[in-house]
Amino acid sequence: MKSMTGFGRAHKEVNNREYIVEIRSVNHKYNDINIRMPRNISYFEEKIRKEVLATITRGKIDVSITFNNYSEEGKIVRINRGLAEEYLKELKELASENGLNGDIRVIDLVKMPDVFNLQVEEEGSEVIWQELGATLREALTGFVQMREAEGKKIAEDLEARRQKIETIVTQISAESTGLIDEYVVKLEERIKEILKTDVVDQARLAQEIVIYSDKVSIEEELTRLKSHLIQMKTLLQEEKPVGKKLDFLMQEMNRETNTIGSKSGKLEITNHVIEMKTILEDIREQVQNIE
């Protein structure tokens, strides 16, 4: 089990090239990846995204990449001559119209946007990707380890709460065992009191008992709750992402608990239901942190 919150960082320096990769994540219903990186290596974005998606399935993930290239590996200087000429033409016209000095230096032109570009040739880009990819994978390893450590703590907490619910379900099951018998005794006494006779129509009594039994029986709900608890225990031991499954399971368990509470009129069972709903809400909040 992994938490959806985590952090990973890696720093490498290879042949005067520096790489820093930082990965952060917080809770999110789906998988949302945001990558921030220098423009001169932005063509690696899709590769980076694939690497991250292969490791992380859920969460809001921010990937920040710093790249400083102090080497000459794969560097090509490009000057956009056509654009420079357009700048020169416009600047001369502006100087002429306003009576300004029209002496324009080359250094002034290369400072203009998009005139001067530093590109990485294809052969050099492969070397850079190998180094960047290795740095990214190192950061991902640390990131996943942090998520797993947090996930282990969450799993232990959820298992402890699951066991509490299991105990409460057992108690409710025991409390509900004598509900029908208690009802029969109370109903007979009530009939005798109202009719002022010791003679009771057993057929009508049986009919009322059947109707009442159908209304207050919580055996099906208890059976389903026990099944859900077994499923939850299995999911907590899974190695793959289970956050969405657990979230759905909590909804089902809450539904069964509500039904038990509405069916049973016994105070002890009602108190158990309130306690169980409180624990289920705590579990539901924790599940939101799971990948």
Summary of the structure (lengths in Angstrom):
residues: 291
radius of gyration: 35.0
end to end distance: 7.4
largest distance: 122.8
contacts: 854
relative contact order: 0.13
helix: 63%
strand: 16%
